[in-house]
């Protein structure tokens, strides 16, 4: 029974594509995270999101130059 299970485990490749795509997405996310972490892009993104939030909460205070 165990030998039959192990043989089937090594022969069948039904989930192989899903595993490969998951690993590729993880690799891209890791490279992106390292790229953002080691630069000041994260600070610029945080600053930009705070400006967007300010414009949403107070649209009459917001200007196109801020």
N, C-alpha and C positions, 0 to 999 in steps of 0.2 A: 504494500500500500504506500509506504513512504517512498520507495524507489520509483513507483509510478508517478507520484506527485512531483518529485524532483525532476524526473525526465520531462514531464509536461511543463514544468516551470522554465526549463532551459530551452525548450523547443518553441513554445508559443511566444509571440511578440505583439500581442494585441494592444498593450498600453505603451509601447515604445515611443510612439509619436508624441503622446501627451507628456511623457517624462522629458523628452528632448526639448519640447517647446517650453516647458516649465524651467528647465535649466538655462535656456537661452534668455528668457525673460528675467530670471534672477541675475544672470551675468550682466545684462544691460542695465538693470536697476543698480547693481553694485558699482559699475563704472560711472553711472550718472551721479550716484551718491558721493563717491570719492571726488569726482570733478567739482561738485557743488561745495563739498566740505572744505576743500583746499583752496578755494577762491573766495572772493567777496561777493559772489553772485547771490548767496543766501541772504546777505545783508540787504542787497538791492531788492530782492524779492520781498523781504519782510517790510521794507520801506514802502514799496509799491502797494502791497496789500493794505497797509495802514492808511495810505492815501485813498484807496478805493473804499475802505470802510468809513473813513471820514466823509467822503462824498455821498455815501449811501445814507448815513445817519443824519447829515446836515447838508442837503443838496444846494441850499442857497449860500452856504459858506464856501462851497467848493468852486474852484475856478479851473480853467483848462491849463493854466500854467503851474498849478501846484502839484 
